[in-house]
Amino acid sequence: MNFMQPPGQVDPRDLTSGQLAALRIVKEYRLSRVKNGWRAPGSPLVTLATMQILGAKRLVIRRDVNGKARIEVTGTGLNTLSVAEGRSRKSA
């Protein structure tokens, strides 16, 4: 049994700029597992440590697609990104 509840929302201020950037990369690219992290052709490497933190906050999930492991942003992750973008537009 899993007693952990997924968070309803994660405040973007709780994430570092690197974690927010990694979340944007996961949203924009279809990442595959490579040595020391996750990457798509033409995208920066997202390290395992960063993915572990984002996964612990339930912002990303690992899913197998056609026998290959992929990382996808969850609904909570999409909400967090939209709040962060809204705040950056409001402050600019």
Phi and psi in radians as a Rosetta constraint file:
Dihedral C 1 N 2 CA 2 C 2 CIRCULARHARMONIC -1.852 0.35
Dihedral N 2 CA 2 C 2 N 3 CIRCULARHARMONIC 2.030 0.35
Dihedral C 2 N 3 CA 3 C 3 CIRCULARHARMONIC -1.636 0.35
Dihedral N 3 CA 3 C 3 N 4 CIRCULARHARMONIC -0.059 0.35
Dihedral C 3 N 4 CA 4 C 4 CIRCULARHARMONIC -1.422 0.35
Dihedral N 4 CA 4 C 4 N 5 CIRCULARHARMONIC 2.357 0.35
Dihedral C 4 N 5 CA 5 C 5 CIRCULARHARMONIC -1.735 0.35
Dihedral N 5 CA 5 C 5 N 6 CIRCULARHARMONIC 2.369 0.35
Dihedral C 5 N 6 CA 6 C 6 CIRCULARHARMONIC -1.192 0.35
Dihedral N 6 CA 6 C 6 N 7 CIRCULARHARMONIC 2.479 0.35
Dihedral C 6 N 7 CA 7 C 7 CIRCULARHARMONIC -1.194 0.35
Dihedral N 7 CA 7 C 7 N 8 CIRCULARHARMONIC 2.580 0.35
Dihedral C 7 N 8 CA 8 C 8 CIRCULARHARMONIC -1.272 0.35
Dihedral N 8 CA 8 C 8 N 9 CIRCULARHARMONIC -0.620 0.35
Dihedral C 8 N 9 CA 9 C 9 CIRCULARHARMONIC -2.735 0.35
Dihedral N 9 CA 9 C 9 N 10 CIRCULARHARMONIC 2.498 0.35
Dihedral C 9 N 10 CA 10 C 10 CIRCULARHARMONIC -1.971 0.35
Dihedral N 10 CA 10 C 10 N 11 CIRCULARHARMONIC 2.218 0.35
Dihedral C 10 N 11 CA 11 C 11 CIRCULARHARMONIC -1.251 0.35
Dihedral N 11 CA 11 C 11 N 12 CIRCULARHARMONIC 2.227 0.35
Dihedral C 11 N 12 CA 12 C 12 CIRCULARHARMONIC -1.054 0.35
Dihedral N 12 CA 12 C 12 N 13 CIRCULARHARMONIC -0.383 0.35
Dihedral C 12 N 13 CA 13 C 13 CIRCULARHARMONIC -1.215 0.35
Dihedral N 13 CA 13 C 13 N 14 CIRCULARHARMONIC -0.316 0.35
Dihedral C 13 N 14 CA 14 C 14 CIRCULARHARMONIC -1.370 0.35
Dihedral N 14 CA 14 C 14 N 15 CIRCULARHARMONIC -0.221 0.35
Dihedral C 14 N 15 CA 15 C 15 CIRCULARHARMONIC -1.780 0.35
Dihedral N 15 CA 15 C 15 N 16 CIRCULARHARMONIC 2.571 0.35
Dihedral C 15 N 16 CA 16 C 16 CIRCULARHARMONIC -1.351 0.35
Dihedral N 16 CA 16 C 16 N 17 CIRCULARHARMONIC 2.931 0.35
Dihedral C 16 N 17 CA 17 C 17 CIRCULARHARMONIC -1.120 0.35
Dihedral N 17 CA 17 C 17 N 18 CIRCULARHARMONIC -0.599 0.35
Dihedral C 17 N 18 CA 18 C 18 CIRCULARHARMONIC -1.145 0.35
Dihedral N 18 CA 18 C 18 N 19 CIRCULARHARMONIC -0.678 0.35
Dihedral C 18 N 19 CA 19 C 19 CIRCULARHARMONIC -1.202 0.35
Dihedral N 19 CA 19 C 19 N 20 CIRCULARHARMONIC -0.685 0.35
Dihedral C 19 N 20 CA 20 C 20 CIRCULARHARMONIC -1.126 0.35
Dihedral N 20 CA 20 C 20 N 21 CIRCULARHARMONIC -0.710 0.35
Dihedral C 20 N 21 CA 21 C 21 CIRCULARHARMONIC -1.110 0.35
Dihedral N 21 CA 21 C 21 N 22 CIRCULARHARMONIC -0.709 0.35
Dihedral C 21 N 22 CA 22 C 22 CIRCULARHARMONIC -1.126 0.35
Dihedral N 22 CA 22 C 22 N 23 CIRCULARHARMONIC -0.668 0.35
Dihedral C 22 N 23 CA 23 C 23 CIRCULARHARMONIC -1.127 0.35
Dihedral N 23 CA 23 C 23 N 24 CIRCULARHARMONIC -0.686 0.35
Dihedral C 23 N 24 CA 24 C 24 CIRCULARHARMONIC -1.138 0.35
Dihedral N 24 CA 24 C 24 N 25 CIRCULARHARMONIC -0.688 0.35
Dihedral C 24 N 25 CA 25 C 25 CIRCULARHARMONIC -1.116 0.35
Dihedral N 25 CA 25 C 25 N 26 CIRCULARHARMONIC -0.752 0.35
Dihedral C 25 N 26 CA 26 C 26 CIRCULARHARMONIC -1.097 0.35
Dihedral N 26 CA 26 C 26 N 27 CIRCULARHARMONIC -0.646 0.35
Dihedral C 26 N 27 CA 27 C 27 CIRCULARHARMONIC -1.190 0.35
Dihedral N 27 CA 27 C 27 N 28 CIRCULARHARMONIC -0.686 0.35
Dihedral C 27 N 28 CA 28 C 28 CIRCULARHARMONIC -1.457 0.35
Dihedral N 28 CA 28 C 28 N 29 CIRCULARHARMONIC -0.530 0.35
Dihedral C 28 N 29 CA 29 C 29 CIRCULARHARMONIC -2.049 0.35
Dihedral N 29 CA 29 C 29 N 30 CIRCULARHARMONIC 2.736 0.35
Dihedral C 29 N 30 CA 30 C 30 CIRCULARHARMONIC -1.640 0.35
Dihedral N 30 CA 30 C 30 N 31 CIRCULARHARMONIC 1.736 0.35
Dihedral C 30 N 31 CA 31 C 31 CIRCULARHARMONIC -1.460 0.35
Dihedral N 31 CA 31 C 31 N 32 CIRCULARHARMONIC 2.489 0.35
Dihedral C 31 N 32 CA 32 C 32 CIRCULARHARMONIC -2.068 0.35
Dihedral N 32 CA 32 C 32 N 33 CIRCULARHARMONIC 2.757 0.35
Dihedral C 32 N 33 CA 33 C 33 CIRCULARHARMONIC -1.304 0.35
Dihedral N 33 CA 33 C 33 N 34 CIRCULARHARMONIC 2.234 0.35
Dihedral C 33 N 34 CA 34 C 34 CIRCULARHARMONIC -2.289 0.35
Dihedral N 34 CA 34 C 34 N 35 CIRCULARHARMONIC 3.109 0.35
Dihedral C 34 N 35 CA 35 C 35 CIRCULARHARMONIC -1.071 0.35
Dihedral N 35 CA 35 C 35 N 36 CIRCULARHARMONIC 2.291 0.35
Dihedral C 35 N 36 CA 36 C 36 CIRCULARHARMONIC 1.203 0.35
Dihedral N 36 CA 36 C 36 N 37 CIRCULARHARMONIC 0.219 0.35
Dihedral C 36 N 37 CA 37 C 37 CIRCULARHARMONIC 2.841 0.35
Dihedral N 37 CA 37 C 37 N 38 CIRCULARHARMONIC -2.594 0.35
Dihedral C 37 N 38 CA 38 C 38 CIRCULARHARMONIC -2.253 0.35
Dihedral N 38 CA 38 C 38 N 39 CIRCULARHARMONIC 2.473 0.35
Dihedral C 38 N 39 CA 39 C 39 CIRCULARHARMONIC -2.763 0.35
Dihedral N 39 CA 39 C 39 N 40 CIRCULARHARMONIC 2.632 0.35
Dihedral C 39 N 40 CA 40 C 40 CIRCULARHARMONIC -2.039 0.35
Dihedral N 40 CA 40 C 40 N 41 CIRCULARHARMONIC 2.726 0.35
Dihedral C 40 N 41 CA 41 C 41 CIRCULARHARMONIC -1.003 0.35
Dihedral N 41 CA 41 C 41 N 42 CIRCULARHARMONIC 2.201 0.35
Dihedral C 41 N 42 CA 42 C 42 CIRCULARHARMONIC 1.506 0.35
Dihedral N 42 CA 42 C 42 N 43 CIRCULARHARMONIC 0.049 0.35
Dihedral C 42 N 43 CA 43 C 43 CIRCULARHARMONIC -1.959 0.35
Dihedral N 43 CA 43 C 43 N 44 CIRCULARHARMONIC 2.745 0.35
Dihedral C 43 N 44 CA 44 C 44 CIRCULARHARMONIC -1.236 0.35
Dihedral N 44 CA 44 C 44 N 45 CIRCULARHARMONIC 2.764 0.35
Dihedral C 44 N 45 CA 45 C 45 CIRCULARHARMONIC -1.293 0.35
Dihedral N 45 CA 45 C 45 N 46 CIRCULARHARMONIC 2.328 0.35
Dihedral C 45 N 46 CA 46 C 46 CIRCULARHARMONIC -1.851 0.35
Dihedral N 46 CA 46 C 46 N 47 CIRCULARHARMONIC 2.068 0.35
Dihedral C 46 N 47 CA 47 C 47 CIRCULARHARMONIC -1.256 0.35
Dihedral N 47 CA 47 C 47 N 48 CIRCULARHARMONIC 2.813 0.35
Dihedral C 47 N 48 CA 48 C 48 CIRCULARHARMONIC -1.111 0.35
Dihedral N 48 CA 48 C 48 N 49 CIRCULARHARMONIC -0.659 0.35
Dihedral C 48 N 49 CA 49 C 49 CIRCULARHARMONIC -1.101 0.35
Dihedral N 49 CA 49 C 49 N 50 CIRCULARHARMONIC -0.738 0.35
Dihedral C 49 N 50 CA 50 C 50 CIRCULARHARMONIC -1.132 0.35
Dihedral N 50 CA 50 C 50 N 51 CIRCULARHARMONIC -0.744 0.35
Dihedral C 50 N 51 CA 51 C 51 CIRCULARHARMONIC -1.156 0.35
Dihedral N 51 CA 51 C 51 N 52 CIRCULARHARMONIC -0.595 0.35
Dihedral C 51 N 52 CA 52 C 52 CIRCULARHARMONIC -1.138 0.35
Dihedral N 52 CA 52 C 52 N 53 CIRCULARHARMONIC -0.730 0.35
Dihedral C 52 N 53 CA 53 C 53 CIRCULARHARMONIC -1.143 0.35
Dihedral N 53 CA 53 C 53 N 54 CIRCULARHARMONIC -0.796 0.35
Dihedral C 53 N 54 CA 54 C 54 CIRCULARHARMONIC -1.134 0.35
Dihedral N 54 CA 54 C 54 N 55 CIRCULARHARMONIC -0.636 0.35
Dihedral C 54 N 55 CA 55 C 55 CIRCULARHARMONIC -1.192 0.35
Dihedral N 55 CA 55 C 55 N 56 CIRCULARHARMONIC -0.653 0.35
Dihedral C 55 N 56 CA 56 C 56 CIRCULARHARMONIC -1.148 0.35
Dihedral N 56 CA 56 C 56 N 57 CIRCULARHARMONIC -0.536 0.35
Dihedral C 56 N 57 CA 57 C 57 CIRCULARHARMONIC -1.524 0.35
Dihedral N 57 CA 57 C 57 N 58 CIRCULARHARMONIC 0.072 0.35
Dihedral C 57 N 58 CA 58 C 58 CIRCULARHARMONIC 1.088 0.35
Dihedral N 58 CA 58 C 58 N 59 CIRCULARHARMONIC 0.604 0.35
Dihedral C 58 N 59 CA 59 C 59 CIRCULARHARMONIC -1.624 0.35
Dihedral N 59 CA 59 C 59 N 60 CIRCULARHARMONIC -0.418 0.35
Dihedral C 59 N 60 CA 60 C 60 CIRCULARHARMONIC -2.345 0.35
Dihedral N 60 CA 60 C 60 N 61 CIRCULARHARMONIC 2.735 0.35
Dihedral C 60 N 61 CA 61 C 61 CIRCULARHARMONIC -2.334 0.35
Dihedral N 61 CA 61 C 61 N 62 CIRCULARHARMONIC 2.721 0.35
Dihedral C 61 N 62 CA 62 C 62 CIRCULARHARMONIC -1.712 0.35
Dihedral N 62 CA 62 C 62 N 63 CIRCULARHARMONIC 2.310 0.35
Dihedral C 62 N 63 CA 63 C 63 CIRCULARHARMONIC -2.387 0.35
Dihedral N 63 CA 63 C 63 N 64 CIRCULARHARMONIC 2.445 0.35
Dihedral C 63 N 64 CA 64 C 64 CIRCULARHARMONIC -1.594 0.35
Dihedral N 64 CA 64 C 64 N 65 CIRCULARHARMONIC 2.155 0.35
Dihedral C 64 N 65 CA 65 C 65 CIRCULARHARMONIC -2.148 0.35
Dihedral N 65 CA 65 C 65 N 66 CIRCULARHARMONIC 2.044 0.35
Dihedral C 65 N 66 CA 66 C 66 CIRCULARHARMONIC 0.933 0.35
Dihedral N 66 CA 66 C 66 N 67 CIRCULARHARMONIC 0.683 0.35
Dihedral C 66 N 67 CA 67 C 67 CIRCULARHARMONIC 1.432 0.35
Dihedral N 67 CA 67 C 67 N 68 CIRCULARHARMONIC 0.023 0.35
Dihedral C 67 N 68 CA 68 C 68 CIRCULARHARMONIC -1.999 0.35
Dihedral N 68 CA 68 C 68 N 69 CIRCULARHARMONIC 2.430 0.35
Dihedral C 68 N 69 CA 69 C 69 CIRCULARHARMONIC -1.305 0.35
Dihedral N 69 CA 69 C 69 N 70 CIRCULARHARMONIC 2.313 0.35
Dihedral C 69 N 70 CA 70 C 70 CIRCULARHARMONIC -2.267 0.35
Dihedral N 70 CA 70 C 70 N 71 CIRCULARHARMONIC 2.736 0.35
Dihedral C 70 N 71 CA 71 C 71 CIRCULARHARMONIC -1.948 0.35
Dihedral N 71 CA 71 C 71 N 72 CIRCULARHARMONIC 2.335 0.35
Dihedral C 71 N 72 CA 72 C 72 CIRCULARHARMONIC -2.276 0.35
Dihedral N 72 CA 72 C 72 N 73 CIRCULARHARMONIC 2.641 0.35
Dihedral C 72 N 73 CA 73 C 73 CIRCULARHARMONIC -1.437 0.35
Dihedral N 73 CA 73 C 73 N 74 CIRCULARHARMONIC 2.370 0.35
Dihedral C 73 N 74 CA 74 C 74 CIRCULARHARMONIC -1.447 0.35
Dihedral N 74 CA 74 C 74 N 75 CIRCULARHARMONIC 3.073 0.35
Dihedral C 74 N 75 CA 75 C 75 CIRCULARHARMONIC -1.076 0.35
Dihedral N 75 CA 75 C 75 N 76 CIRCULARHARMONIC -0.676 0.35
Dihedral C 75 N 76 CA 76 C 76 CIRCULARHARMONIC -1.108 0.35
Dihedral N 76 CA 76 C 76 N 77 CIRCULARHARMONIC -0.684 0.35
Dihedral C 76 N 77 CA 77 C 77 CIRCULARHARMONIC -1.132 0.35
Dihedral N 77 CA 77 C 77 N 78 CIRCULARHARMONIC -0.705 0.35
Dihedral C 77 N 78 CA 78 C 78 CIRCULARHARMONIC -1.121 0.35
Dihedral N 78 CA 78 C 78 N 79 CIRCULARHARMONIC -0.711 0.35
Dihedral C 78 N 79 CA 79 C 79 CIRCULARHARMONIC -1.098 0.35
Dihedral N 79 CA 79 C 79 N 80 CIRCULARHARMONIC -0.735 0.35
Dihedral C 79 N 80 CA 80 C 80 CIRCULARHARMONIC -1.095 0.35
Dihedral N 80 CA 80 C 80 N 81 CIRCULARHARMONIC -0.739 0.35
Dihedral C 80 N 81 CA 81 C 81 CIRCULARHARMONIC -1.122 0.35
Dihedral N 81 CA 81 C 81 N 82 CIRCULARHARMONIC -0.725 0.35
Dihedral C 81 N 82 CA 82 C 82 CIRCULARHARMONIC -1.163 0.35
Dihedral N 82 CA 82 C 82 N 83 CIRCULARHARMONIC -0.654 0.35
Dihedral C 82 N 83 CA 83 C 83 CIRCULARHARMONIC -1.144 0.35
Dihedral N 83 CA 83 C 83 N 84 CIRCULARHARMONIC -0.741 0.35
Dihedral C 83 N 84 CA 84 C 84 CIRCULARHARMONIC -1.112 0.35
Dihedral N 84 CA 84 C 84 N 85 CIRCULARHARMONIC -0.729 0.35
Dihedral C 84 N 85 CA 85 C 85 CIRCULARHARMONIC -1.180 0.35
Dihedral N 85 CA 85 C 85 N 86 CIRCULARHARMONIC -0.671 0.35
Dihedral C 85 N 86 CA 86 C 86 CIRCULARHARMONIC -1.108 0.35
Dihedral N 86 CA 86 C 86 N 87 CIRCULARHARMONIC -0.714 0.35
Dihedral C 86 N 87 CA 87 C 87 CIRCULARHARMONIC -1.188 0.35
Dihedral N 87 CA 87 C 87 N 88 CIRCULARHARMONIC -0.652 0.35
Dihedral C 87 N 88 CA 88 C 88 CIRCULARHARMONIC -1.221 0.35
Dihedral N 88 CA 88 C 88 N 89 CIRCULARHARMONIC -0.628 0.35
Dihedral C 88 N 89 CA 89 C 89 CIRCULARHARMONIC -1.186 0.35
Dihedral N 89 CA 89 C 89 N 90 CIRCULARHARMONIC -0.658 0.35
Dihedral C 89 N 90 CA 90 C 90 CIRCULARHARMONIC -1.185 0.35
Dihedral N 90 CA 90 C 90 N 91 CIRCULARHARMONIC -0.652 0.35
Dihedral C 90 N 91 CA 91 C 91 CIRCULARHARMONIC -1.360 0.35
Dihedral N 91 CA 91 C 91 N 92 CIRCULARHARMONIC -0.387 0.35
